[in-house]
Amino acid sequence: QVQLVESGGGLVQAGGSLRLSCAVSGLTFSIRTVGWYRQAPGNQRELVASINSGFRTDYLDVVKGRFTISRDNALDTVYLQMDSLKPEDTAVYYCNVRPYIIGGAEYWGQGTRVTVSS
């Protein structure tokens, strides 16, 4: 059974930092592309950052230079370091494991809420 367990959300003032973690179990983590999505009230879910098995990273333009995604394959964990947070970063953040093959299974965490106060 695949499980994604997120932690690290919370309330922070603008300009502050948070680090999200997502521990993955039940699959071969090291070969999978993993990422973080977010969804703010009234908005669609959007991809914030991703990292593939070769440690290549991609970021949403508005978080470039402020957020850093990383992975620890020994711990089967993906992280999102969020610095210089802005009120518009307020959202529920979801960990994601992409399908390994076209049409394969995709997995989601339960979500962790991030609130940035002005």
N, C-alpha and C positions, 0 to 999 in steps of 0.2 A: 504494500500500500504506500503510495507516494504521499508525503507530507511536506508542507512548507510552513515553517513557523517563524513569524516575523516578530521583531521587537525593536524598541528604540524610539517610537513615536512619542509625542508629547506637546507641551505648550512651551513656546520660546518667544522671546522678544525679537523684533526685527534686528537684523545684524548678527544674531546668534547662530549657533551651530547645533546640529543633531546628527547622530549616526544611526542609521537603520541597519538591522541585520536580518538575514533570512537563512535559517538552517534548513537544508533540504535532505530528505531521506527517502529511500525506496527506489532510487534510480542511480545510474552512473553519472554522477554530477559533472565530472571533469570533461565529458564530451559534449555537454549541453550548453547552448546559448541561454543565458539567464539575464533578467532585467528587472527594472522597476517601472511601474506605471503609476499614474495618479489620477484621481477623479475628484474634482471640486463640485460642490452643489450646483446643479443645473448645467454642468459641462459633461462632455464626453470623456471617457477614459483616454489618456494620452501616454505615450511612451516617453519616459523621462531619460532613461539610460539603459544601455545593454552592454554585455561583455560576452564575447564568444570563447570557444575553447582555446583559441590562440591568444587570448587576452586582448583582442582588439576591442576598443570601446567606441560607442556612439552616444551622442547626447542630444537632447532637445536644445534648440538654439538658446532659449532663454535661461538655461541653467549652465551653459558652458562657462567654464572658469570659476564656477561656484560649487558645483557638485562633482564628486568623484566616485565612480563605481569601481569596485574591486572584488576579487574572489579569492578564497582560500580553498583549494581543492583537497587539502589534507583534512579540513574541517567540514567540507561540503557546505560552505556558507558563502553567501554573496552580501556585500555591504554597499551602502550608499552614504557617503560622507557629504553632508549638506552644510555649507558655510555661507555666510552673508545672506542669511535667509530673509525673504521679503514676505509681506502679508499675502501677496498673490501666490506664494508657494503653499498656502493652506489647502489641504486636500487629504483624502485618504490615499495612502500609498500601498500599492500591491506588488508583491514579489511574483515573478513569472518565470516559468521554465518553458521554453519554446519547444515545439515538436522537433524530434530528431530527424524525421523523414516527412516528406509531404503527406499530409493526411494523418500524421501521427498524433499522439495525445499531447495536449498542452495543459499545464498545471498552474494554479493560482494559489497564492496565500490568502489568508482571511482579511488582510488589510490592517494597516496601522495608521491612526489619525495623527496628522501633523497640523498644529495650529500655530501660526505666526502672528503675534500681536504687534500693532503699530505703536 
